[in-house]
Amino acid sequence: MNLKGFFKKFRLKTREFFRDEYGGNIVEYALLVGFALFIFFIIISVVTSMLDWTIGLSNDFFEVFK
C-alpha cells in the first residue's frame, strides 16, 4: 500500500467515525478514557503513598540504632 492510499483510507475511516448516525461513539470513548485516567491516577497515588510509608519506616528503624 502506498502512502497516498493510506491517507485516503485514513481520511475515509475518520470521516465515517465522525459522521456516525448514532453519535455515541465519541462520548463513550471519552468516558472510557476519562475513567481509565482516573483509575490510573488513583493507583499511582496509592503506590507512591506506600513507597513514602516504607521510607518513613526505614528511617524510623535506623534512628533506633543511633
N, C-alpha and C positions, 0 to 999 in steps of 0.2 A: 504494500500500500504506500503510495507516495504521500508527500506532505500535503498537497492540495486536497486529496481525497480525505485525508484525516481531518483537516479543518472543516471540510464540508460536512462530514459525518458528525463532528463535534457540534457544529452550529445547528444542525438538524435536531440532534438529541437535546440540546439545551432549549431550543425553541419549543420542542414537544413537551419538555419538562415544565416550562413556564406557562404554556398555553393549555394546560390540563383543565378540563371542564370541571373537575371535582374541587380543585383548589385546596385540598387538604394536605398535599404532599409537602409543601414548603413549611406549613405550620407544624406538621408532625415532625419533620426533620429538625426544625428549630427547637421544638420542645425536647426532643431526644438528645440533641447536642447540649442544650442547657442543663438538662438533668444529669447527663454524663459528666459535665464540668463541675456541677455542684457536688456530686458524689466523689469525684477525683480530689477536689479541694478538701473535702471532709476527711478523706483517707490520708492525704498529705499532712493535714493538721494533726491528726491523731498520731501518726508516725513521728512527726517532729516533737510532739509533746512527750512521747515515750522516750525518745532519744535524750531530751532535756532532763527527764526524770532519772534516767540511768546515769547521766553525767553528774547530776546532783548527788546521787547515792555514792558514786565512786569518790567524789570529793569529800563527802562526809566520812567515808571509810578511811581515807588516807589521813584525815585530820585526827582520827582516834589514836594513831600511832605516832603522832608528833610529840 
